[in-house]
Amino acid sequence: MEHATLSAPLPISENVTPASVEEVATCLLGAASTGTAVYPIGGGTSLDFGRLPSQLGMALQTTGLNRIVDYQPRDMTISVEAGFTLQALQQTLAEENQRLPWDVPFANRATIGGILATNHNGPRRYGDGTVRDDVIGIQAVDGQGNVFRGGGNVVKNVAGYDFCKLLTGSLGTLGIVTRVTLKLKPCPAAMALWTGSFATWDDLEQILAALVTSACRPSAVEVLAGPHEILNSAWPSAAPDALGWLLVALEGSEAEVDWMSQRLEQEWHAQPVRSVERIADDHANRVWQHLTESAAPQKTSLSLRINVVPSATIEILALLREIDPQAVLQAHAGNGIVLAHFSEDLAQDLPRLLVQRIHPSARKHRGHAMALSGPLLPELTRQAFFGPPPSTASLMAAVKKQFDPHHILNPGRAIFDLE
């Protein structure tokens, strides 16, 4: 087991890097016996995600768990340790013309376990499903040092599937993931990225409604609003006076992408879409990278992610634009996920606006808001950070107690940590 140095916005007194699941279990067993807080860390790309804790503790880095356990290209499944990076995984899969359809910032550092812990879903969620949909087996260690497993190694094995879902998005507060089995998909032969602008939110609602019934099957439907730098560099023809911009990714065989492109262009010309354009291939990669990396920490007062029912996406975008006309906004429009990076000018009012306007609006649409990063994080109260406790808070707290009775795993980090 290695001891490493780590710079993080966490109250850390010691850093360890276990090289096996047995070493992870030993660490957690020792921590449980002394009541030492344990902060699981993968690639360190989302250390601000979740409410910042105050209890001094140990950083347990999973980067020492970085091996491929089993890869079956014909079955389109792979088992990897949690510290394996997404970039390394994609490079391995590409040799077999396969991929994991995850779009994550800092893929060269982001680990598979960290992605599961934060439940990060990028633009391709619309066409390829969620991160948790691709998890068919999982191994983890609970807060008492017990190794446990759920699911299996084949796609048809659904035993323990709810168990896999439980750990996805838990921010390492229920257990430290050590190994994951994933189902894979073939790489598409072609991709086209289409874009257009809109003048009003009503126009956008009409355009998105038409996409639902379109014969096209996009892999991503993204909405941008605010001062996105990519518009000037990689997409110079973007209408500067637009309220926002819509980007649609089409993937499949060459014939499928050509047919969908022709169909989408025809449909958009009959709708209130302005500046319809297929982004040239040499620019498309840069634009796609922007769509992926935009969830990374920004130099703003606060970055926020809001999840609501898809039909409420436009209402949330309009609210955020009203609150801060200079906010950089992005929505995975078909899934009801909105990312907002607020300007520095709004820093003083943001805590009040979170409590009075943003959280109530999210809850109204069966969703929630979560702070991602920013210098304002330490100033947020629990209510400003999470909003009012959900009706399931006591149930979630009971689950936490079952997995982590000594309350050592990421204490205070998640919404169900009510202590």
C-alpha positions as CSV (number, residue, x, y, z in Angstrom):
1,M,0.0,0.0,0.0
2,E,1.4,3.4,-1.0
3,H,1.2,6.6,0.9
4,A,0.8,9.6,-1.4
5,T,0.6,13.4,-1.2
6,L,-2.7,15.0,-2.3
7,S,-3.8,18.5,-2.6
8,A,-7.6,18.6,-2.2
9,P,-10.4,20.8,-0.8
10,L,-10.9,18.1,1.9
11,P,-9.8,18.0,5.5
12,I,-7.2,15.3,5.0
13,S,-4.5,14.2,7.4
14,E,-3.3,11.1,5.6
15,N,-3.3,9.7,2.1
16,V,-3.2,6.0,1.2
17,T,-3.4,4.2,-2.2
18,P,-4.4,0.6,-1.8
19,A,-3.3,-1.8,-4.5
20,S,-6.0,-4.5,-3.9
21,V,-9.5,-4.9,-2.6
22,E,-8.0,-6.7,0.4
23,E,-6.0,-3.6,1.2
24,V,-9.1,-1.4,0.9
25,A,-10.9,-3.7,3.3
26,T,-8.0,-3.5,5.8
27,C,-8.0,0.3,5.6
28,L,-11.8,0.6,6.2
29,L,-11.7,-1.9,9.0
30,G,-9.0,0.1,10.8
31,A,-10.8,3.4,10.2
32,A,-14.0,1.9,11.5
33,S,-12.3,0.8,14.7
34,T,-10.9,4.3,15.4
35,G,-13.8,6.4,13.9
36,T,-11.5,7.9,11.3
37,A,-13.3,9.6,8.4
38,V,-12.4,8.2,5.0
39,Y,-12.6,10.2,1.8
40,P,-12.6,8.0,-1.3
41,I,-10.8,9.7,-4.3
42,G,-10.4,8.6,-7.8
43,G,-8.8,10.9,-10.4
44,G,-9.6,14.0,-8.3
45,T,-11.7,15.6,-11.0
46,S,-14.8,16.1,-8.8
47,L,-13.5,16.8,-5.4
48,D,-15.9,19.8,-5.0
49,F,-18.9,17.7,-5.9
50,G,-21.2,17.2,-2.9
51,R,-21.2,19.3,0.3
52,L,-17.6,19.9,1.6
53,P,-17.1,18.0,4.9
54,S,-15.3,19.4,7.9
55,Q,-14.2,16.2,9.8
56,L,-10.5,15.5,9.6
57,G,-9.8,12.1,7.9
58,M,-7.9,9.9,5.5
59,A,-7.9,10.2,1.7
60,L,-8.2,6.7,0.2
61,Q,-7.2,7.0,-3.5
62,T,-8.4,4.2,-5.8
63,T,-5.8,4.9,-8.5
64,G,-3.8,1.9,-7.4
65,L,-6.7,-0.3,-8.5
66,N,-6.0,0.1,-12.2
67,R,-6.2,-3.3,-13.9
68,I,-8.5,-4.9,-16.4
69,V,-9.8,-8.0,-14.7
70,D,-11.6,-9.6,-17.7
71,Y,-12.5,-8.5,-21.2
72,Q,-14.8,-10.5,-23.5
73,P,-15.1,-8.6,-26.8
74,R,-17.5,-11.2,-28.3
75,D,-19.8,-10.8,-25.3
76,M,-19.3,-7.1,-25.3
77,T,-18.5,-6.9,-21.5
78,I,-15.5,-5.9,-19.5
79,S,-14.6,-6.0,-15.9
80,V,-12.1,-3.3,-14.6
81,E,-10.9,-2.1,-11.3
82,A,-12.4,1.2,-10.1
83,G,-9.2,3.2,-10.5
84,F,-8.9,2.5,-14.2
85,T,-9.3,5.8,-16.2
86,L,-12.0,6.3,-18.8
87,Q,-9.4,7.3,-21.4
88,A,-7.4,4.1,-20.9
89,L,-10.6,2.1,-21.1
90,Q,-11.7,3.7,-24.3
91,Q,-8.3,3.1,-25.9
92,T,-8.5,-0.5,-25.1
93,L,-12.0,-0.9,-26.4
94,A,-11.2,1.0,-29.6
95,E,-8.9,-1.9,-30.6
96,E,-12.0,-4.0,-30.9
97,N,-14.1,-1.2,-32.4
98,Q,-16.1,-1.0,-29.2
99,R,-16.8,1.8,-26.7
100,L,-18.4,2.8,-23.5
101,P,-20.7,5.7,-24.4
102,W,-19.7,8.0,-21.5
103,D,-18.7,11.6,-22.0
104,V,-16.8,12.9,-19.0
105,P,-14.5,15.9,-18.4
106,F,-10.8,15.1,-17.9
107,A,-11.2,11.5,-19.2
108,N,-7.4,11.0,-18.9
109,R,-7.9,11.4,-15.1
110,A,-11.5,10.4,-14.4
111,T,-11.8,6.9,-13.0
112,I,-14.5,4.4,-13.6
113,G,-15.3,4.3,-9.9
114,G,-15.4,8.0,-9.6
115,I,-17.8,8.4,-12.5
116,L,-20.1,5.9,-10.9
117,A,-19.9,7.6,-7.5
118,T,-20.9,11.0,-9.0
119,N,-23.3,9.5,-11.5
120,H,-22.0,11.8,-14.2
121,N,-24.1,11.6,-17.4
122,G,-22.9,13.5,-20.5
123,P,-24.6,14.4,-23.8
124,R,-24.9,10.8,-25.1
125,R,-27.3,9.9,-22.2
126,Y,-30.1,10.8,-24.6
127,G,-29.4,8.1,-27.1
128,D,-27.4,5.6,-25.1
129,G,-28.9,5.7,-21.6
130,T,-27.5,6.4,-18.2
131,V,-24.2,5.4,-16.6
132,R,-26.1,3.0,-14.2
133,D,-27.7,1.3,-17.3
134,D,-24.2,0.1,-18.3
135,V,-23.3,-1.4,-14.9
136,I,-24.1,-5.1,-14.8
137,G,-21.8,-6.1,-11.9
138,I,-20.1,-4.4,-9.0
139,Q,-17.7,-5.1,-6.1
140,A,-17.3,-2.7,-3.2
141,V,-16.2,-2.5,0.4
142,D,-18.6,-1.1,3.1
143,G,-17.8,1.1,6.1
144,Q,-16.9,-1.9,8.2
145,G,-14.4,-3.4,5.8
146,N,-16.7,-6.0,4.4
147,V,-16.3,-6.9,0.7
148,F,-19.7,-7.3,-1.1
149,R,-20.8,-7.8,-4.7
150,G,-23.9,-7.3,-6.8
151,G,-24.9,-8.3,-10.3
152,G,-22.7,-10.6,-12.5
153,N,-20.4,-10.8,-15.5
154,V,-23.0,-11.2,-18.3
155,V,-25.6,-8.8,-19.6
156,K,-28.6,-11.2,-18.9
157,N,-27.6,-11.5,-15.3
158,V,-29.8,-9.1,-13.4
159,A,-29.3,-10.5,-9.9
160,G,-28.5,-7.6,-7.6
161,Y,-29.2,-5.0,-10.2
162,D,-30.8,-2.7,-7.7
163,F,-27.6,-3.0,-5.7
164,C,-25.6,-1.6,-8.6
165,K,-28.1,1.3,-8.9
166,L,-27.8,2.0,-5.2
167,L,-24.1,2.6,-5.3
168,T,-24.2,4.7,-8.5
169,G,-24.4,8.3,-7.5
170,S,-23.9,7.6,-3.8
171,L,-20.6,9.7,-3.7
172,G,-18.8,6.9,-1.9
173,T,-21.0,7.3,1.2
174,L,-22.2,3.7,1.2
175,G,-19.2,1.9,0.1
176,I,-16.0,2.2,-1.9
177,V,-16.3,0.7,-5.4
178,T,-13.4,-1.6,-6.2
179,R,-14.4,-3.4,-9.4
180,V,-17.1,-2.9,-12.1
181,T,-18.4,-5.0,-14.9
182,L,-19.8,-3.0,-17.8
183,K,-21.7,-3.8,-21.0
184,L,-20.3,-2.2,-24.1
185,K,-21.5,-1.0,-27.5
186,P,-20.0,-1.0,-31.0
187,C,-18.4,2.2,-32.3
188,P,-20.6,3.9,-34.9
189,A,-19.2,4.2,-38.4
190,A,-20.2,7.8,-38.8
191,M,-21.3,10.9,-36.8
192,A,-22.9,14.2,-37.8
193,L,-23.3,17.2,-35.6
194,W,-26.1,19.6,-36.6
195,T,-26.8,23.0,-35.1
196,G,-29.2,25.8,-35.3
197,S,-30.3,28.8,-33.2
198,F,-33.6,29.9,-31.7
199,A,-35.1,33.3,-30.9
200,T,-37.5,32.5,-28.1
201,W,-38.1,29.8,-25.5
202,D,-41.5,29.0,-27.2
203,D,-39.6,28.4,-30.4
204,L,-37.3,26.0,-28.6
205,E,-40.2,24.2,-27.1
206,Q,-41.7,23.7,-30.6
207,I,-38.4,22.4,-31.9
208,L,-37.8,20.0,-29.1
209,A,-41.3,18.7,-29.3
210,A,-40.9,17.9,-33.0
211,L,-37.6,16.0,-32.2
212,V,-39.6,13.6,-30.0
213,T,-41.7,12.5,-32.9
214,S,-39.0,12.8,-35.6
215,A,-37.9,9.8,-37.6
216,C,-34.4,10.7,-36.6
217,R,-32.9,9.1,-33.6
218,P,-30.3,11.5,-32.1
219,S,-27.6,10.3,-29.7
220,A,-27.5,13.8,-28.1
221,V,-29.8,16.8,-27.9
222,E,-28.0,19.8,-26.4
223,V,-29.1,23.4,-25.7
224,L,-26.5,26.2,-25.1
225,A,-27.3,29.7,-23.8
226,G,-25.0,32.5,-22.6
227,P,-21.4,33.3,-23.4
228,H,-20.0,30.0,-24.7
229,E,-16.5,30.7,-26.1
230,I,-16.8,27.8,-28.5
231,L,-19.3,29.7,-30.5
232,N,-16.7,32.1,-31.7
233,S,-13.8,29.7,-32.3
234,A,-15.2,26.5,-33.6
235,W,-18.5,27.7,-34.9
236,P,-18.0,31.2,-36.3
237,S,-21.3,31.3,-38.2
238,A,-23.4,31.0,-35.0
239,A,-26.0,33.7,-34.8
240,P,-24.7,36.2,-32.3
241,D,-28.1,37.7,-31.5
242,A,-29.8,34.3,-30.8
243,L,-31.3,33.5,-27.4
244,G,-29.6,30.1,-27.6
245,W,-28.4,27.3,-29.8
246,L,-29.4,23.7,-30.3
247,L,-27.0,20.9,-31.2
248,V,-28.1,17.5,-32.3
249,A,-25.7,14.5,-32.8
250,L,-26.6,11.7,-35.2
251,E,-24.7,8.4,-35.1
252,G,-24.8,5.2,-37.0
253,S,-23.8,3.7,-40.3
254,E,-22.8,6.1,-43.1
255,A,-26.2,5.5,-44.8
256,E,-28.1,6.0,-41.6
257,V,-26.4,9.2,-40.7
258,D,-26.8,10.6,-44.3
259,W,-30.5,9.8,-44.3
260,M,-31.1,11.3,-40.8
261,S,-29.1,14.4,-41.7
262,Q,-31.3,15.0,-44.8
263,R,-34.4,14.4,-42.8
264,L,-33.4,16.6,-39.9
265,E,-32.4,19.5,-42.2
266,Q,-35.8,19.3,-43.9
267,E,-37.7,19.2,-40.6
268,W,-35.7,22.2,-39.2
269,H,-36.3,24.3,-42.2
270,A,-40.1,23.9,-41.6
271,Q,-39.6,24.9,-37.9
272,P,-38.4,28.1,-36.2
273,V,-34.8,27.1,-36.4
274,R,-32.3,29.7,-37.7
275,S,-28.9,29.3,-39.1
276,V,-29.3,25.5,-39.7
277,E,-25.9,24.0,-40.4
278,R,-24.0,20.8,-40.2
279,I,-20.8,21.5,-38.4
280,A,-17.7,20.6,-40.4
281,D,-15.9,17.5,-39.2
282,D,-12.7,19.5,-38.4
283,H,-14.8,21.7,-36.0
284,A,-17.2,19.0,-34.8
285,N,-14.6,17.3,-32.5
286,R,-13.9,20.6,-30.8
287,V,-17.5,21.4,-30.3
288,W,-18.2,17.9,-28.9
289,Q,-15.2,18.3,-26.5
290,H,-16.8,21.5,-25.3
291,L,-20.1,19.8,-24.7
292,T,-18.3,17.2,-22.7
293,E,-15.9,19.4,-20.8
294,S,-18.4,22.1,-19.9
295,A,-19.4,20.1,-16.7
296,A,-15.9,20.6,-15.4
297,P,-15.3,23.3,-12.7
298,Q,-15.4,26.8,-14.1
299,K,-14.0,30.1,-13.0
300,T,-17.4,31.3,-11.7
301,S,-19.0,31.9,-8.4
302,L,-20.9,28.6,-8.5
303,S,-21.5,25.7,-10.9
304,L,-24.8,24.0,-10.5
305,R,-26.5,20.9,-11.9
306,I,-30.3,20.7,-11.9
307,N,-32.2,17.5,-12.7
308,V,-35.9,17.8,-13.6
309,V,-38.4,16.0,-15.8
310,P,-37.5,16.7,-19.4
311,S,-40.7,18.7,-20.1
312,A,-39.5,21.3,-17.5
313,T,-36.1,21.9,-19.1
314,I,-37.1,25.0,-20.9
315,E,-38.8,26.5,-17.8
316,I,-35.6,25.9,-15.8
317,L,-33.4,27.4,-18.5
318,A,-35.6,30.5,-18.7
319,L,-35.5,30.9,-14.9
320,L,-31.7,30.7,-14.8
321,R,-31.4,33.2,-17.6
322,E,-33.7,35.5,-15.8
323,I,-31.7,35.2,-12.6
324,D,-28.3,35.7,-14.3
325,P,-28.3,36.9,-18.0
326,Q,-24.5,36.2,-18.0
327,A,-24.7,32.6,-16.8
328,V,-23.3,30.0,-19.0
329,L,-26.0,27.4,-19.5
330,Q,-26.1,23.9,-21.1
331,A,-28.9,21.4,-21.1
332,H,-29.1,17.7,-22.0
333,A,-32.5,18.7,-23.2
334,G,-33.9,15.3,-23.8
335,N,-33.1,14.2,-20.2
336,G,-34.0,17.3,-18.1
337,I,-30.4,17.9,-17.0
338,V,-29.3,21.6,-16.8
339,L,-25.7,22.8,-16.1
340,A,-25.3,26.4,-14.9
341,H,-22.1,28.4,-14.3
342,F,-23.1,31.7,-12.6
343,S,-21.2,34.9,-13.1
344,E,-19.2,36.5,-10.3
345,D,-21.6,39.4,-10.3
346,L,-24.3,37.3,-8.7
347,A,-22.1,35.7,-5.9
348,Q,-23.6,37.8,-3.1
349,D,-27.2,36.9,-4.0
350,L,-26.8,33.3,-5.0
351,P,-27.4,31.7,-1.5
352,R,-30.7,33.5,-1.2
353,L,-31.7,32.7,-4.8
354,L,-30.9,29.0,-4.3
355,V,-33.3,28.8,-1.3
356,Q,-36.1,31.0,-2.6
357,R,-36.2,30.3,-6.4
358,I,-33.9,27.5,-7.7
359,H,-34.6,24.7,-5.2
360,P,-38.4,25.3,-5.2
361,S,-38.5,25.3,-9.0
362,A,-36.5,22.0,-9.2
363,R,-38.7,20.3,-6.6
364,K,-41.8,21.6,-8.4
365,H,-40.7,19.5,-11.4
366,R,-39.8,16.4,-9.4
367,G,-36.1,17.2,-9.4
368,H,-33.3,18.7,-7.4
369,A,-30.4,21.0,-7.7
370,M,-26.8,20.1,-6.7
371,A,-23.7,22.4,-6.5
372,L,-20.8,21.1,-8.5
373,S,-18.0,23.5,-7.8
374,G,-17.0,27.1,-7.1
375,P,-15.5,29.3,-4.4
376,L,-19.0,30.0,-3.0
377,L,-19.4,26.3,-1.8
378,P,-18.1,26.8,1.7
379,E,-20.5,29.6,2.3
380,L,-23.6,27.6,1.5
381,T,-25.8,26.3,4.3
382,R,-27.3,22.8,4.1
383,Q,-30.6,24.3,3.0
384,A,-28.9,26.3,0.2
385,F,-26.9,23.4,-0.9
386,F,-29.5,20.7,-0.9
387,G,-32.8,22.4,-0.4
388,P,-35.4,21.0,2.0
389,P,-34.9,17.3,2.9
390,P,-36.7,15.0,0.5
391,S,-39.5,12.8,1.8
392,T,-37.2,9.8,1.5
393,A,-34.4,11.4,3.7
394,S,-35.1,9.1,6.7
395,L,-35.1,6.0,4.5
396,M,-31.8,7.1,2.9
397,A,-30.3,7.7,6.3
398,A,-31.3,4.2,7.4
399,V,-29.6,2.7,4.3
400,K,-26.5,4.8,5.1
401,K,-26.5,3.4,8.7
402,Q,-26.8,-0.1,7.4
403,F,-23.8,0.2,5.1
404,D,-21.7,2.6,7.2
405,P,-22.8,2.3,10.9
406,H,-19.7,4.2,12.2
407,H,-20.4,7.1,9.7
408,I,-16.8,7.2,8.4
409,L,-17.4,7.2,4.6
410,N,-17.5,10.7,3.2
411,P,-19.3,12.1,6.3
412,G,-21.5,15.1,5.6
413,R,-21.0,14.7,1.8
414,A,-24.5,13.7,0.6
415,I,-28.1,14.8,1.1
416,F,-28.9,11.8,3.4
417,D,-26.1,12.6,5.8
418,L,-28.4,14.4,8.2
419,E,-26.1,14.3,11.3
